[in-house]
Amino acid sequence: MKDSLGVTITEYQYDGLNRRVIEESGSGVNHLLVSQGWQVLEERADSSSTPHTQYVYSPVYIDAIITITRDSDANGSLDQRLWVVQDSNWNVTALLNDSGIVVEHTWINDVELQGYASAPA
């Protein structure tokens, strides 16, 4: 991916089935564990054997995400579980914490992401 000046900001690598398995940017290398159904199950930074993000999907539909669990403070433990809210097109519209409070919200039109907001800490 390149910015408006043509400078590469992110590079991707794919496996033999054309699934994106590595994302490389200025912030480091991210390895993706992808299911046979092309769902991202885990993300790991650089050569770490410990995931920093895990995803759980519903059997209802391939894009139906139930939870995202992540290492919110980069200490090596998955300490934040977020519950995913999706619209009828399976776009993620909000992430809720365990108390049901919206911690992240996105809004889209029919074509592209229009905005993103993160709740204050």
VOSE-333792 format. One line per field, with one value per residue: residue number from 1; y, x, z of N, C-alpha, C, O in turn. Coordinates in nm, 2 decimals, m for minus. Example, Ala and Ser with C-alpha at 12.3 -4.5 7.8 and 13.67 -1.06 7.14 Angstrom:
2
k: c(1  2) $
nv: c(m0.57  m0.22) $
nu: c(1.32  1.28) $
nw: c(0.78  0.71) $
cav: c(m0.45  m0.11) $
cau: c(1.23  1.37) $
caw: c(0.78  0.71) $
cv: c(m0.33  0.00) $
cu: c(1.32  1.29) $
cw: c(0.78  0.79) $
ov: c(m0.33  0.11) $
ou: c(1.42  1.34) $
ow: c(0.85  0.80) $
//
This chain:
121
k: c(1  2  3  4  5  6  7  8  9  10  11  12  13  14  15  16  17  18  19  20  21  22  23  24  25  26  27  28  29  30  31  32  33  34  35  36  37  38  39  40  41  42  43  44  45  46  47  48  49  50  51  52  53  54  55  56  57  58  59  60  61  62  63  64  65  66  67  68  69  70  71  72  73  74  75  76  77  78  79  80  81  82  83  84  85  86  87  88  89  90  91  92  93  94  95  96  97  98  99  100  101  102  103  104  105  106  107  108  109  110  111  112  113  114  115  116  117  118  119  120  121) $
nv: c(m0.11  0.22  0.57  0.90  1.02  0.82  0.66  0.36  0.24  0.02  m0.33  m0.64  m1.00  m1.31  m1.64  m1.97  m2.01  m1.76  m1.61  m1.34  m1.33  m1.20  m0.87  m0.59  m0.29  0.04  0.02  m0.24  m0.60  m0.80  m1.11  m1.32  m1.57  m1.77  m1.91  m2.20  m2.11  m1.85  m1.67  m1.45  m1.56  m1.52  m1.27  m1.20  m1.04  m0.96  m1.20  m1.33  m1.59  m1.56  m1.46  m1.13  m1.05  m1.21  m1.37  m1.47  m1.65  m1.67  m1.96  m1.90  m1.73  m1.66  m1.41  m1.33  m1.21  m1.28  m1.22  m1.02  m1.06  m0.90  m0.78  m0.52  m0.36  m0.42  m0.62  m0.88  m1.05  m1.15  m0.93  m0.78  m0.82  m0.78  m0.73  m0.78  m0.58  m0.59  m0.48  m0.54  m0.61  m0.73  m0.56  m0.43  m0.24  m0.15  m0.19  m0.35  m0.34  m0.58  m0.49  m0.39  m0.14  0.09  0.10  0.14  0.28  0.27  0.42  0.39  0.44  0.33  0.26  0.31  0.33  0.58  0.70  0.69  0.63  0.63  0.55  0.77  0.70) $
nu: c(0.08  0.05  0.12  m0.02  0.19  0.32  0.49  0.58  0.39  0.29  0.35  0.24  0.24  0.16  0.02  0.04  m0.23  m0.32  m0.39  m0.36  m0.09  0.12  0.18  0.36  0.49  0.59  0.57  0.63  0.64  0.36  0.22  m0.03  m0.26  m0.45  m0.77  m0.90  m1.12  m1.06  m1.06  m0.92  m0.76  m0.57  m0.33  0.01  0.30  0.60  0.84  0.72  0.58  0.35  0.02  m0.10  m0.35  m0.67  m0.94  m1.28  m1.52  m1.86  m2.06  m2.26  m2.22  m1.96  m1.83  m1.91  m1.82  m1.76  m1.61  m1.33  m1.02  m0.76  m0.42  m0.40  m0.21  0.04  0.18  0.21  0.00  m0.33  m0.56  m0.79  m1.12  m1.33  m1.66  m1.82  m2.02  m2.22  m2.35  m2.62  m2.48  m2.26  m2.06  m1.84  m1.96  m1.95  m1.75  m1.78  m1.71  m1.67  m1.87  m2.06  m2.03  m1.98  m1.67  m1.53  m1.63  m1.76  m1.85  m2.01  m2.06  m2.23  m2.01  m1.75  m1.54  m1.64  m1.59  m1.43  m1.43  m1.30  m1.37  m1.32  m1.07) $
nw: c(0.00  m0.08  0.00  m0.07  m0.20  m0.33  m0.17  m0.02  0.24  0.37  0.33  0.19  0.24  0.09  0.12  m0.03  m0.10  m0.16  0.06  0.28  0.49  0.61  0.73  0.68  0.81  0.90  1.17  1.23  1.19  1.12  1.18  1.04  1.14  0.95  0.88  0.71  0.60  0.54  0.75  0.98  1.25  1.45  1.54  1.54  1.66  1.49  1.55  1.75  1.96  2.09  2.06  1.99  1.93  1.91  1.74  1.75  1.58  1.46  1.38  1.21  0.99  0.77  0.80  1.05  1.34  1.67  1.91  1.99  2.12  2.29  2.35  2.53  2.65  2.57  2.72  2.68  2.75  2.68  2.76  2.71  2.63  2.36  2.25  1.94  1.74  1.46  1.14  0.90  0.68  0.77  0.84  1.08  1.33  1.59  1.90  2.20  2.55  2.83  3.00  2.84  2.73  2.48  2.32  2.09  1.78  1.45  1.14  0.83  0.47  0.18  0.03  0.15  0.45  0.66  0.91  1.23  1.58  1.90  2.23  2.51  2.75) $
cav: c(0.00  0.35  0.69  0.98  1.05  0.70  0.60  0.24  0.24  m0.12  m0.44  m0.76  m1.12  m1.41  m1.78  m2.04  m2.00  m1.62  m1.55  m1.24  m1.39  m1.11  m0.73  m0.52  m0.15  0.11  m0.02  m0.38  m0.71  m0.87  m1.24  m1.36  m1.71  m1.76  m2.04  m2.25  m2.02  m1.72  m1.59  m1.42  m1.62  m1.46  m1.19  m1.21  m0.94  m1.00  m1.35  m1.37  m1.71  m1.53  m1.37  m1.00  m1.04  m1.34  m1.35  m1.58  m1.63  m1.75  m2.05  m1.85  m1.67  m1.65  m1.28  m1.30  m1.21  m1.27  m1.14  m0.99  m1.05  m0.84  m0.74  m0.38  m0.28  m0.48  m0.69  m1.03  m1.12  m1.10  m0.88  m0.71  m0.89  m0.69  m0.79  m0.72  m0.55  m0.58  m0.45  m0.65  m0.65  m0.79  m0.46  m0.40  m0.10  m0.11  m0.29  m0.33  m0.41  m0.68  m0.42  m0.35  0.00  0.11  0.15  0.19  0.29  0.31  0.44  0.37  0.45  0.21  0.23  0.31  0.37  0.72  0.76  0.60  0.70  0.55  0.61  0.81  0.60) $
cau: c(0.00  0.13  0.05  m0.05  0.32  0.38  0.58  0.52  0.36  0.26  0.37  0.18  0.29  0.05  0.06  0.01  m0.37  m0.34  m0.44  m0.27  m0.04  0.22  0.17  0.49  0.48  0.69  0.55  0.68  0.58  0.25  0.19  m0.17  m0.30  m0.57  m0.83  m0.93  m1.23  m1.00  m1.09  m0.81  m0.78  m0.47  m0.22  0.14  0.40  0.74  0.86  0.66  0.50  0.23  m0.06  m0.15  m0.50  m0.74  m1.07  m1.37  m1.63  m1.99  m2.08  m2.38  m2.18  m1.81  m1.78  m1.98  m1.72  m1.82  m1.53  m1.18  m0.94  m0.63  m0.32  m0.42  m0.10  0.16  0.26  0.22  m0.12  m0.46  m0.63  m0.91  m1.21  m1.43  m1.77  m1.84  m2.16  m2.22  m2.48  m2.68  m2.38  m2.15  m1.96  m1.82  m2.01  m1.90  m1.69  m1.83  m1.64  m1.75  m1.98  m2.16  m2.01  m1.91  m1.53  m1.50  m1.75  m1.73  m1.97  m1.98  m2.17  m2.24  m1.89  m1.63  m1.54  m1.66  m1.54  m1.40  m1.42  m1.26  m1.42  m1.22  m1.03) $
caw: c(0.00  m0.09  0.03  m0.19  m0.27  m0.38  m0.08  0.04  0.39  0.41  0.23  0.23  0.18  0.08  0.12  m0.16  m0.13  m0.18  0.19  0.34  0.61  0.67  0.70  0.72  0.80  0.99  1.31  1.25  1.11  1.18  1.12  1.06  1.13  0.88  0.87  0.57  0.55  0.52  0.86  1.06  1.38  1.54  1.49  1.62  1.62  1.45  1.56  1.88  1.96  2.16  1.98  2.05  1.91  1.87  1.69  1.75  1.48  1.48  1.27  1.14  0.87  0.77  0.85  1.18  1.44  1.81  2.00  1.96  2.25  2.25  2.45  2.52  2.71  2.52  2.82  2.65  2.79  2.62  2.87  2.68  2.54  2.30  2.18  1.81  1.69  1.31  1.07  0.82  0.57  0.84  0.87  1.23  1.36  1.73  1.98  2.34  2.66  2.90  3.07  2.74  2.70  2.35  2.33  1.96  1.69  1.31  1.06  0.68  0.37  0.09  m0.04  0.22  0.58  0.67  1.03  1.34  1.70  2.01  2.35  2.60  2.85) $
cv: c(0.12  0.47  0.78  1.03  0.93  0.62  0.48  0.26  0.11  m0.22  m0.56  m0.88  m1.22  m1.55  m1.84  m2.04  m1.85  m1.55  m1.46  m1.30  m1.30  m0.96  m0.66  m0.37  m0.09  0.07  m0.17  m0.47  m0.78  m1.00  m1.28  m1.51  m1.71  m1.90  m2.08  m2.17  m1.88  m1.62  m1.57  m1.47  m1.55  m1.37  m1.19  m1.11  m1.00  m1.15  m1.40  m1.50  m1.68  m1.43  m1.24  m0.98  m1.18  m1.30  m1.48  m1.55  m1.72  m1.85  m2.01  m1.80  m1.65  m1.52  m1.24  m1.32  m1.20  m1.18  m1.12  m0.98  m1.00  m0.80  m0.58  m0.29  m0.34  m0.55  m0.84  m1.11  m1.06  m1.06  m0.80  m0.78  m0.78  m0.77  m0.71  m0.70  m0.52  m0.54  m0.56  m0.69  m0.70  m0.69  m0.44  m0.26  m0.05  m0.22  m0.25  m0.40  m0.51  m0.62  m0.37  m0.21  0.00  0.17  0.19  0.18  0.33  0.33  0.44  0.41  0.33  0.17  0.22  0.35  0.52  0.78  0.65  0.68  0.60  0.62  0.66  0.71  0.64) $
cu: c(0.09  0.05  0.03  0.08  0.39  0.48  0.51  0.51  0.34  0.28  0.30  0.24  0.17  0.10  0.02  m0.14  m0.42  m0.41  m0.33  m0.22  0.07  0.18  0.30  0.47  0.59  0.68  0.59  0.61  0.47  0.22  0.05  m0.19  m0.44  m0.63  m0.85  m1.04  m1.19  m1.03  m0.95  m0.84  m0.69  m0.38  m0.11  0.24  0.53  0.75  0.81  0.58  0.37  0.15  m0.09  m0.29  m0.55  m0.88  m1.15  m1.49  m1.75  m2.00  m2.19  m2.34  m2.02  m1.76  m1.84  m1.88  m1.80  m1.74  m1.39  m1.12  m0.80  m0.55  m0.32  m0.30  0.03  0.25  0.27  0.10  m0.24  m0.55  m0.76  m1.00  m1.31  m1.54  m1.81  m1.99  m2.14  m2.35  m2.52  m2.59  m2.26  m2.03  m1.95  m1.86  m1.97  m1.84  m1.73  m1.73  m1.73  m1.87  m2.09  m2.14  m1.93  m1.77  m1.48  m1.62  m1.70  m1.86  m1.93  m2.10  m2.17  m2.11  m1.77  m1.65  m1.55  m1.60  m1.51  m1.38  m1.39  m1.31  m1.31  m1.19  m1.08) $
cw: c(0.00  m0.05  m0.09  m0.27  m0.34  m0.30  m0.02  0.19  0.45  0.30  0.29  0.17  0.19  0.08  m0.02  m0.20  m0.15  m0.06  0.24  0.47  0.68  0.63  0.76  0.70  0.89  1.13  1.34  1.16  1.19  1.11  1.15  1.05  1.07  0.87  0.73  0.51  0.53  0.63  0.94  1.20  1.49  1.47  1.59  1.57  1.59  1.47  1.69  1.86  2.03  2.08  2.06  2.02  1.86  1.84  1.70  1.66  1.51  1.36  1.18  1.00  0.88  0.82  0.98  1.29  1.58  1.90  1.94  2.10  2.21  2.37  2.44  2.57  2.67  2.62  2.79  2.69  2.72  2.73  2.84  2.58  2.49  2.23  2.06  1.78  1.54  1.25  0.98  0.71  0.64  0.86  1.02  1.25  1.50  1.80  2.13  2.43  2.73  2.98  2.97  2.69  2.56  2.37  2.20  1.87  1.55  1.24  0.91  0.60  0.29  0.03  0.05  0.37  0.59  0.80  1.13  1.47  1.81  2.14  2.44  2.71  2.99) $
ov: c(0.13  0.47  0.74  1.07  0.95  0.53  0.49  0.29  0.09  m0.19  m0.59  m0.87  m1.22  m1.57  m1.77  m2.06  m1.83  m1.45  m1.49  m1.33  m1.33  m0.94  m0.68  m0.32  m0.16  0.08  m0.21  m0.44  m0.81  m0.99  m1.27  m1.57  m1.65  m2.00  m2.00  m2.16  m1.79  m1.50  m1.67  m1.42  m1.53  m1.38  m1.19  m1.09  m1.09  m1.23  m1.51  m1.52  m1.77  m1.33  m1.24  m0.89  m1.24  m1.21  m1.59  m1.44  m1.82  m1.82  m2.07  m1.82  m1.62  m1.52  m1.13  m1.43  m1.11  m1.09  m1.20  m0.90  m1.05  m0.78  m0.52  m0.18  m0.30  m0.54  m0.91  m1.23  m0.94  m1.14  m0.76  m0.81  m0.71  m0.86  m0.59  m0.79  m0.44  m0.57  m0.67  m0.79  m0.72  m0.73  m0.43  m0.17  0.07  m0.34  m0.14  m0.50  m0.52  m0.69  m0.32  m0.15  m0.07  0.28  0.27  0.10  0.42  0.28  0.49  0.43  0.23  0.06  0.13  0.41  0.59  0.90  0.54  0.79  0.49  0.74  0.59  0.64  0.57) $
ou: c(0.19  m0.07  0.07  0.07  0.49  0.55  0.40  0.61  0.36  0.24  0.30  0.30  0.09  0.22  m0.03  m0.17  m0.54  m0.48  m0.21  m0.30  0.10  0.16  0.33  0.44  0.67  0.78  0.59  0.54  0.49  0.19  0.00  m0.14  m0.53  m0.56  m0.83  m1.05  m1.28  m1.02  m0.88  m0.93  m0.74  m0.36  m0.13  0.25  0.58  0.67  0.84  0.51  0.29  0.20  m0.09  m0.35  m0.49  m0.94  m1.10  m1.55  m1.73  m1.95  m2.22  m2.41  m1.97  m1.65  m1.82  m1.86  m1.89  m1.79  m1.34  m1.16  m0.74  m0.60  m0.25  m0.29  0.14  0.37  0.32  0.10  m0.25  m0.62  m0.83  m0.96  m1.37  m1.50  m1.82  m2.07  m2.06  m2.46  m2.46  m2.61  m2.16  m1.92  m2.06  m1.81  m1.96  m1.86  m1.72  m1.68  m1.85  m1.96  m2.19  m2.23  m1.84  m1.76  m1.38  m1.71  m1.62  m1.96  m1.82  m2.21  m2.11  m2.10  m1.68  m1.75  m1.47  m1.56  m1.56  m1.33  m1.44  m1.29  m1.20  m1.28  m1.05) $
ow: c(0.07  m0.06  m0.20  m0.38  m0.40  m0.34  0.03  0.26  0.57  0.18  0.41  0.05  0.28  0.04  m0.10  m0.32  m0.15  m0.07  0.25  0.56  0.80  0.51  0.87  0.59  0.95  1.20  1.45  1.07  1.30  0.99  1.26  0.95  1.13  0.84  0.64  0.39  0.51  0.61  0.96  1.26  1.60  1.35  1.71  1.44  1.67  1.40  1.73  1.76  2.04  2.03  2.18  2.09  1.78  1.90  1.68  1.67  1.57  1.25  1.07  0.90  0.98  0.88  1.03  1.34  1.59  1.95  1.86  2.18  2.13  2.48  2.36  2.54  2.73  2.62  2.88  2.66  2.71  2.79  2.93  2.47  2.57  2.15  2.06  1.79  1.49  1.31  0.98  0.64  0.57  0.89  1.09  1.19  1.53  1.76  2.17  2.40  2.70  3.01  3.01  2.63  2.54  2.43  2.19  1.88  1.54  1.28  0.88  0.64  0.33  m0.02  0.02  0.40  0.52  0.80  1.12  1.46  1.82  2.15  2.44  2.75  3.08) $
//
